[in-house]
Every structure is written in structure tokens, then in C-alpha cells.
Amino acid sequence: MVAATTTISDVPGVNIGHTTLAPAKTGCTVIVFDEPALTAAEVRGAAPGTRDLDLLQSGRTVQRADAILLTGGSAFGLRAADGVMTVLATMGRGFPTPAIPVPIVPAAVIFDLANVQPEIPSMDDGALALRTATPLSQVETGQVGVGTGARWGNITGTPQDGGFYLAQIAVADGSVTAAVVVNAMGVINPEIDPRGFAIDAMTDPGFGHNTTLIAVITDVACSHQTLKRMCVAAHDALARVIWPSHTMADGDVAFASTVNDAPVERDLTMPLCLATELAVEAALRQAKP
């Protein structure tokens, strides 16, 4: 039986770096690709904070990312992407234009401004996360980077610590790796369904520590259409594990990227989507003690 694992193997061409602002309980995380990676994205939460996701949609000119930024600080934290872009520009990376290459760094945020000492990840923090990126097998997980101040279960009034987690599953001749940031309003695999309680209480849980972010990475050659379906599969996995998800107070976003630019010889959409579901579910469940 094929199952996802939390023992992560390196994926050539992919590195992840964190900047952790521990006293302020916030931070940012950068997923950087050696070459621009074909990438899709889909937003299902009603309160997203994002940057450059339109470039990744079907029919757009670019559809490739040099790096992906996941950051705390709500919409303020998007400024950390400028630091990532600056470092990439010094490396000559970016989408070619008649002037200079323009690095493409799609970004998404979580809401963690309710922490005791609110601080916002800066350009320097984004740059540091990129410069310190390591192969996947060396990436720290838990309350680090974007997951430093993450929490889940805000709907209950007694949230628990969330964080940044990885899981991986073999598929075809490669793998699917899921990187998740668990900062949800909902509850992970609850024993008691919190949705009925919320209806009975007739209260608005408000904007506490909310939003789950997902980045799925594969080294299997596939089309942009398949990546879009993998984004859908990632959101399906989220909805199975976290109850409720995609709420009015969550900004849930899923990315899917491939680092394999080889010609697509066969349609692997179904196995890649199933692998995405299994990897995302396994990564999300790591946040529950």
C-alpha cells in the first residue's frame, strides 16, 4: 500500500528556507526553485492575502515561479516578497523582459497579528529565508518560519499550536511533496464536530489565527492543467482534515508546482491528484499532538 511519509527525501532543484522571529511569534518561509517552475494556484478561503497569483492562472503569459513566499504578518507580510525578489535579481533570475529579468515570487499570508508582540516579516526577513534555504531533507518543521505563531482550532476559543509541516509520497518515477502551514479557524480531525457548536452559539469567531496554506511540489513532468487539478485535490484534502475549512475568516490557498520540464509523455493527472491528497492530509495531521 502506498502511503505518505514524514521522512522527506530531497527533490533536486527545490530548497526551502525559514526566517523565524521567535519573540514576535511570526516569520516567513521561502520555497525556491533552481529554475522557474511551472506553477498553478487556487484560492478557496474567503479572506486571502496574496501576491502575483493571477500570473499563475490558465492562459497567462508567465505561469512559472522562481520562488514561493509563505509569510506571517497578514497582508503587511507580503513586503517580504520584495526581499526575495531582490536576492533573485542579483542572481540574474527572473522572467525575461526588454529591460531586466523580473523575478516571479507568488506569495500568500496567514493572519498572526493577534500575537502578544506583533511584528511583521520584512524585506530582510524574506531575503534571509531565501539565502538560508536548504534541501528538503534538512528543512526544520513545526513552529518555525511562517508557522512560528500559527495556531488552529480558533473556532473553539482554545486554539492549539500549529506550524509548518512536510509530507511526501512516491508516485510514478518521482514524488509529490506537500508543505503546509496550519493556522486554521477549524479543528483537525475533531472528535466532536465544532460546526454544530458554532451554529448553536450564533457567534462570529472573528479574525483570530486563521488560514491554511499549501504548496505541493512534484518532480513528475505534467501540464499546467494537471497542476490546477492538484490544487483542487489539495483543497479537498484540507476540507477532509480540518473542520470547518475555507471559511469567511480563512484565506486558504494552494499552490502546485513541477520542477520537471521534460515533455509530458503520459497523462498522470489521477495518480498525481491522489498522491497530493495523501501527502497534504499527512502533513496537516502532524499539527495535532
C-alpha positions as CSV (number, residue, x, y, z in Angstrom):
1,M,0.0,0.0,0.0
2,V,1.3,3.4,-1.0
3,A,1.3,5.9,2.0
4,A,2.7,9.3,2.7
5,T,5.7,9.6,4.9
6,T,7.2,12.4,7.0
7,T,10.7,11.2,6.2
8,I,11.5,13.6,3.4
9,S,13.8,12.9,0.5
10,D,15.5,15.7,-1.4
11,V,13.9,16.8,-4.6
12,P,16.6,18.2,-6.9
13,G,16.0,21.8,-7.8
14,V,14.0,22.6,-4.7
15,N,15.1,24.2,-1.4
16,I,13.2,25.7,1.5
17,G,14.3,28.4,3.9
18,H,12.9,29.9,7.1
19,T,13.2,33.2,8.9
20,T,11.9,32.7,12.4
21,L,11.0,35.8,14.6
22,A,10.5,33.8,17.8
23,P,9.8,36.7,20.3
24,A,7.2,38.1,18.0
25,K,5.8,34.6,17.1
26,T,5.9,35.2,13.3
27,G,8.1,34.6,10.4
28,C,8.3,33.6,6.8
29,T,9.2,30.7,4.6
30,V,10.5,30.6,1.0
31,I,10.3,27.7,-1.4
32,V,12.9,28.4,-4.1
33,F,13.4,26.6,-7.4
34,D,16.7,26.3,-9.2
35,E,14.8,27.0,-12.5
36,P,11.4,28.7,-12.9
37,A,8.9,26.0,-12.0
38,L,5.5,25.7,-13.8
39,T,3.1,26.6,-11.1
40,A,-0.7,26.8,-10.5
41,A,-2.6,28.3,-7.6
42,E,-6.1,28.2,-6.3
43,V,-7.8,30.3,-3.5
44,R,-10.7,28.7,-1.6
45,G,-10.7,30.8,1.6
46,A,-12.8,34.0,1.7
47,A,-10.1,36.1,3.4
48,P,-6.9,35.6,1.4
49,G,-3.8,37.8,1.3
50,T,-1.9,37.1,-1.9
51,R,0.5,38.5,-4.4
52,D,1.0,37.6,-8.1
53,L,-1.3,34.7,-8.2
54,D,-3.0,35.9,-11.3
55,L,0.2,35.3,-13.2
56,L,-0.2,31.6,-12.5
57,Q,-3.7,31.2,-13.9
58,S,-4.6,29.4,-17.2
59,G,-3.9,31.4,-20.3
60,R,-1.4,33.8,-18.6
61,T,2.0,34.6,-20.1
62,V,4.2,33.5,-17.2
63,Q,2.7,30.6,-15.2
64,R,6.2,29.9,-13.6
65,A,7.6,30.8,-10.3
66,D,11.2,31.4,-9.3
67,A,10.2,31.1,-5.6
68,I,7.0,31.0,-3.5
69,L,6.7,33.0,-0.3
70,L,4.6,31.9,2.7
71,T,4.5,34.5,5.4
72,G,3.0,35.7,8.6
73,G,2.1,39.3,9.2
74,S,-1.2,39.2,7.2
75,A,-1.2,41.5,4.1
76,F,1.7,43.5,5.7
77,G,3.9,40.5,5.4
78,L,3.7,40.5,1.6
79,R,6.6,43.0,1.7
80,A,8.9,40.1,2.5
81,A,8.5,39.1,-1.2
82,D,10.4,42.2,-2.2
83,G,13.4,40.9,-0.3
84,V,13.2,37.5,-2.1
85,M,12.9,39.3,-5.4
86,T,15.9,41.5,-4.7
87,V,18.2,38.5,-4.0
88,L,16.9,36.6,-7.0
89,A,17.6,39.7,-9.2
90,T,21.2,39.8,-8.0
91,M,21.5,36.2,-9.3
92,G,20.1,37.2,-12.7
93,R,16.9,35.3,-12.1
94,G,13.5,36.3,-13.4
95,F,11.2,36.5,-16.3
96,P,13.0,38.0,-19.3
97,T,11.9,41.5,-20.3
98,P,13.4,44.1,-22.7
99,A,14.9,45.8,-19.7
100,I,15.9,43.4,-16.9
101,P,14.7,39.9,-15.7
102,V,11.8,40.2,-13.3
103,P,11.8,37.5,-10.6
104,I,8.4,35.9,-10.1
105,V,7.6,35.3,-6.4
106,P,3.9,34.5,-5.8
107,A,3.1,34.9,-2.1
108,A,0.3,34.1,0.4
109,V,-0.1,35.1,4.0
110,I,-1.5,33.8,7.3
111,F,-3.1,36.0,9.9
112,D,-1.0,36.0,13.1
113,L,-1.2,39.7,14.1
114,A,-3.0,38.8,17.3
115,N,0.2,37.5,18.9
116,V,1.5,39.2,22.1
117,Q,4.3,41.1,20.3
118,P,3.1,41.8,16.8
119,E,5.9,42.2,14.3
120,I,5.8,42.0,10.5
121,P,8.3,40.0,8.4
122,S,10.4,42.5,6.4
123,M,12.2,42.5,3.1
124,D,15.3,41.5,5.0
125,D,13.5,38.5,6.5
126,G,12.4,37.4,3.1
127,A,15.9,37.7,1.8
128,L,17.4,35.8,4.7
129,A,14.9,32.9,4.3
130,L,16.0,32.6,0.6
131,R,19.7,32.8,1.4
132,T,19.4,30.1,4.1
133,A,17.3,27.7,2.1
134,T,18.3,24.0,2.3
135,P,17.4,20.7,0.6
136,L,14.1,19.3,1.7
137,S,15.6,16.6,3.9
138,Q,17.2,19.3,6.1
139,V,14.2,21.6,6.5
140,E,13.0,22.2,10.0
141,T,9.3,21.8,10.7
142,G,7.0,22.8,13.5
143,Q,6.7,26.3,14.8
144,V,9.4,27.8,12.6
145,G,9.3,30.3,9.7
146,V,5.8,31.1,8.6
147,G,4.5,28.6,11.2
148,T,6.1,30.3,14.2
149,G,2.9,31.8,15.6
150,A,0.5,29.5,13.8
151,R,-2.5,28.1,15.7
152,W,-5.5,26.0,14.9
153,G,-9.0,25.5,16.4
154,N,-9.7,29.2,16.9
155,I,-13.4,28.3,16.5
156,T,-13.3,26.5,19.8
157,G,-11.9,29.5,21.7
158,T,-9.0,27.4,22.9
159,P,-6.6,27.2,19.9
160,Q,-3.6,24.9,19.8
161,D,-0.2,25.4,18.3
162,G,0.1,24.9,14.6
163,G,3.1,25.3,12.4
164,F,4.9,24.3,9.2
165,Y,4.9,20.6,8.2
166,L,6.1,18.4,5.3
167,A,5.0,15.0,3.9
168,Q,5.9,13.1,0.8
169,I,4.6,10.3,-1.3
170,A,6.1,8.3,-4.2
171,V,4.3,8.5,-7.5
172,A,5.2,7.3,-11.0
173,D,9.0,7.7,-11.2
174,G,9.1,10.6,-8.8
175,S,7.3,12.1,-5.8
176,V,4.8,14.6,-4.5
177,T,5.8,16.7,-1.5
178,A,3.3,18.7,0.5
179,A,4.4,21.7,2.5
180,V,1.6,23.1,4.7
181,V,1.1,25.9,7.2
182,V,-1.6,25.0,9.7
183,N,-3.2,28.2,11.1
184,A,-6.8,27.3,10.7
185,M,-10.0,28.5,12.3
186,G,-11.2,24.9,12.2
187,V,-10.2,21.8,14.1
188,I,-8.0,18.9,12.9
189,N,-10.0,15.6,12.8
190,P,-12.3,16.6,15.7
191,E,-13.8,14.1,18.0
192,I,-16.8,16.5,18.3
193,D,-17.8,18.4,15.2
194,P,-17.3,22.1,16.1
195,R,-19.6,23.3,13.3
196,G,-22.8,22.5,15.2
197,F,-21.4,24.2,18.3
198,A,-20.7,27.4,16.3
199,I,-24.2,27.4,14.8
200,D,-25.8,26.9,18.3
201,A,-23.6,29.7,19.8
202,M,-24.7,32.0,17.0
203,T,-21.4,34.0,17.3
204,D,-18.9,35.1,14.8
205,P,-15.5,33.6,15.7
206,G,-13.9,36.6,14.0
207,F,-10.4,37.0,12.6
208,G,-8.2,35.2,15.0
209,H,-5.4,32.9,14.0
210,N,-6.7,31.8,10.6
211,T,-5.6,30.5,7.2
212,T,-4.1,27.2,5.9
213,L,-1.5,27.5,3.2
214,I,-0.4,24.5,1.0
215,A,2.4,24.2,-1.5
216,V,2.6,20.9,-3.4
217,I,5.8,20.1,-5.3
218,T,6.4,17.3,-7.8
219,D,9.3,16.2,-9.9
220,V,7.0,14.4,-12.3
221,A,6.5,16.1,-15.7
222,C,2.9,17.3,-16.0
223,S,0.8,20.0,-17.6
224,H,-0.4,23.2,-16.1
225,Q,-3.9,21.8,-16.3
226,T,-2.8,18.8,-14.1
227,L,-1.3,21.3,-11.6
228,K,-4.6,23.0,-11.4
229,R,-6.3,19.7,-10.6
230,M,-3.6,19.1,-7.9
231,C,-4.6,22.4,-6.3
232,V,-8.2,21.2,-6.2
233,A,-7.0,17.9,-4.7
234,A,-5.0,19.8,-2.0
235,H,-8.1,21.8,-1.0
236,D,-10.2,18.6,-0.9
237,A,-7.6,17.1,1.5
238,L,-7.8,20.3,3.6
239,A,-11.6,20.0,3.8
240,R,-11.4,16.4,4.9
241,V,-8.9,17.0,7.8
242,I,-9.8,20.5,9.1
243,W,-13.5,21.2,10.1
244,P,-14.6,23.8,9.0
245,S,-12.3,24.9,6.3
246,H,-12.5,27.6,3.5
247,T,-14.5,29.8,5.9
248,M,-15.2,33.5,5.7
249,A,-12.3,34.1,8.2
250,D,-9.7,31.8,6.5
251,G,-7.6,32.7,3.5
252,D,-6.8,29.2,2.4
253,V,-4.6,29.0,-0.7
254,A,-3.0,26.0,-2.5
255,F,0.0,26.1,-4.9
256,A,1.2,23.2,-7.1
257,S,4.5,23.2,-8.9
258,T,6.5,20.8,-11.1
259,V,10.3,21.1,-11.4
260,N,10.4,18.6,-14.3
261,D,10.3,20.4,-17.7
262,A,10.5,17.2,-19.7
263,P,7.8,16.7,-22.4
264,V,4.7,15.2,-20.9
265,E,4.6,11.7,-22.3
266,R,1.5,10.4,-20.5
267,D,-1.3,11.8,-18.5
268,L,-0.7,11.2,-14.8
269,T,-3.4,13.6,-13.5
270,M,-5.2,11.0,-11.5
271,P,-2.3,9.4,-9.6
272,L,-0.7,12.9,-9.0
273,C,-4.0,14.2,-7.6
274,L,-4.4,11.1,-5.3
275,A,-0.8,11.5,-4.2
276,T,-1.5,15.2,-3.5
277,E,-4.5,14.3,-1.3
278,L,-2.5,11.7,0.7
279,A,0.6,14.0,1.2
280,V,-1.5,17.0,2.2
281,E,-3.6,15.0,4.7
282,A,-0.5,13.5,6.3
283,A,1.2,16.9,6.5
284,L,-1.8,18.6,8.1
285,R,-2.3,15.9,10.7
286,Q,1.2,16.5,12.0
287,A,-0.1,19.6,13.7
288,K,-2.3,17.6,16.1
289,P,-0.4,16.3,19.1
